[in-house]
Amino acid sequence: MFSSKNNDNEHVRSIIDDLLNQYNNELSLNSIVCSGYQQNEEVKEKDSFLFDEVDDAVGAAVKAQQELVKCSLANRAEIIGAIREKIRVNIPMLVRMELDETGYGRYEDKVAKHLLTINKTPGVEDIKPEVYTGDDGLTLIEKRAYGVACCVLPSTAPSCTPIHNGICMVAAGNSVVFSPHPGGKNTTYAVLELMNEAVREAGGPPNIFVSTKEATIDKANEMMQHPKIDLLVATGGPGVVKAILSSGKKAIGAGPGNPPVLVDETADIPKAAMDIIAGNSFENCIQCNGEKECLVIDSIADLLIGEMQKNGAYLIKDMAMIDKLTDLVTTDKGGVNRKYIGKDAKIILKDIGITVGDEIRTIIYEVPTDHITVMEEYLMPLLPIVRVKNVDEGIEKAVYIEGRRRHSAVLHSRDVHTITEYAKAIQTTILVKNGPSFAGVGYGGEGYATMTIAGPTGEGLTRPKSFTRETRCALIKEFNVRSGAR
């Protein structure tokens, strides 16, 4: 396996280890270099998949897509298999590069996330046709490619998001023009180089995945408005989702979340505490589906907090110190201080004068419902705790805090009625019961993985068929062999 430099809490570490063990990972986490790239290296002129102008990038993607749709489904499956294996042997390099470039998250968590992405992102098996036969003949519904997609990427996952999007798009028959986030562009370029190498080695056409040498807002806007872009996919904040929805094109948007976790009296409290801290601290909570605040029934709150402390949480009790923490991670204008996004809990605590060891993964503290760190999404290992009188109040406040983002929520309860009522009220795309938040995207939970959770536009956890359009072919009075005269 691997050995982490961090001496993390045993229970939390066991969860991450289990995620890696289930894939029988035999990676050596020594430095592996991707051809043409070193950490933080600038774009080189030789990279044929990178273009100076958006129009040239789109033109190359159009040609690639025309060739891709001529490939058989078996050919596409071979290309996807090659991409999975190419990424697999380069995970250590990509993870280190992403950490160095963005400063977000944790090394071992990124390894687990990359393994999940290449192993559980669906392929061509996801675009199976539907068939109807009867007295009036046969109707076949096929999933067809859109054409050329533009995928706008986040800084929080500049490697896994293009890998997931890329596998899905090849399965669907689309080529992609990627718009990297400026804060993670070099990592994205390295991923695109690897994926294009894999395509060539599998006999596929060049330039299925392209981008521009500059990663800017102007380039992104030009891509989104280009007449030969058929599909827009954005993974990021509310601004980019709003931009694609106003484009007039088919748009799939994965926006921000603010997932609440509710714990009631029937929950397995030690397990709930372990799961919540594991979910909140995974990647230092840059995941949009991670637990961002905890609502707990007052009668069991002290017990839950005590168990959280056993699992790597540092409790701040003094209100003046809570205010100091809030001021540190919040700007003067009331926004999130980006300096602390994805940083280790010990770094945040050090800057308010508290020294802790690597065993501390999350900072917990009690505040009222309307506290800014409760109502806004802070992509860092903070877990504000709100006491509630009963389940009804907890559900009501969870819905209020989630703010109709309809992204993710978590519940720890063994009461079937509570589980049902919470699900009805919260209406999120992902709802995890009695597990860590990451189980909802396949990390130790059933189902496929995704890196683009399209709550705002309703596609949910995107997969290859999310990036297809349906064609209905009807053959009248023929090919039904079950009934009718010969």
Buried (B, 14 or more C-beta within 10 A) or exposed (E): EEEBEBEBBEBBBBBBBEBBEBBEBEBEBEEBEBEBBEBEEEBEEEBEBBBEEBBEBBBBBBBBBEBBBEBEEEBBBBBBBBBBBBBBEBBBBBBBBBBEBBBBBBBBBBBBBBBBBBBBBBBBEBBEEEEEBEEBBBBBEBBBBBBBBBBBBBBBBBBBBBBBBBBBBBBBBBBBBBBBBEBBBBBBBBBBBBBBBBBBBBEBBBBBBBBBBBBEEEBBBBBBBBEBBBBBBBBBBEEBBBBBBEBEBBBBBBBBBBBBBBBBBBBBBBBBBBBBBBBBBBBBBBBBBBBBBBBBBEEBBEBBBBBBBBBBBBBBEEEEBBEBBBEBBBEEEEEBBEBBBBBBBBBBBEBBEBEBEBBBBBBBBBBEBEBBBBBBBBBBBBBBBBBBEEBEBBBBBBBBBBBEBBBBBBBBBEBEEBBEBBBEBBEBBBBBBBBBBBBBBBBBBEEBBBBBBBBBBEBBBBBBBBBBBEEEEEEEEEEBEEEEEE
